[in-house]
């Protein structure tokens, strides 16, 4: 599961603005968090 650009546009005003030179976009960070949370739900005993 991954957030699309359109879905991100609906919530982007709720997030802090990016500042300075960053390597990841807010969308990429949210997708990474979503990915890790889904792994934890499906495999709660998996060590990270």
C-alpha positions in Angstrom: 0.0 0.0 0.0 1.3 3.4 -0.9 -0.1 6.9 -0.8 -0.6 8.4 -4.3 0.3 12.0 -5.1 -3.4 12.9 -5.2 -4.0 11.4 -1.7 -0.9 13.3 -0.4 -2.3 16.6 -1.8 -5.4 16.1 0.3 -3.3 16.1 3.6 -0.2 18.1 2.7 -1.5 21.2 4.4 -1.6 19.3 7.7 2.2 18.6 7.5 5.1 21.0 8.1 6.7 22.5 5.1 10.0 21.1 4.0 12.9 23.4 4.6 16.4 23.5 3.3 17.9 20.9 1.0 16.3 17.5 1.8 16.9 14.2 0.2 13.4 12.7 0.8 10.0 14.3 0.1 7.2 14.3 2.7 5.4 11.8 0.5 8.4 9.4 0.5 8.7 9.6 4.3 4.9 9.0 4.8 5.1 6.0 2.4 8.1 4.6 4.4 6.2 5.0 7.7 3.2 3.3 6.2 5.3 0.5 4.8 7.0 -0.2 8.2 3.7 0.0 10.0 2.2 -2.6 7.6 5.2 -4.9 8.1 4.7 -4.6 11.9 1.0 -5.5 11.6 1.7 -8.6 9.4 4.9 -9.7 11.3 4.8 -8.3 14.8 7.7 -10.4 16.1 10.1 -9.5 13.3 13.1 -7.6 14.6 14.2 -4.4 12.9 
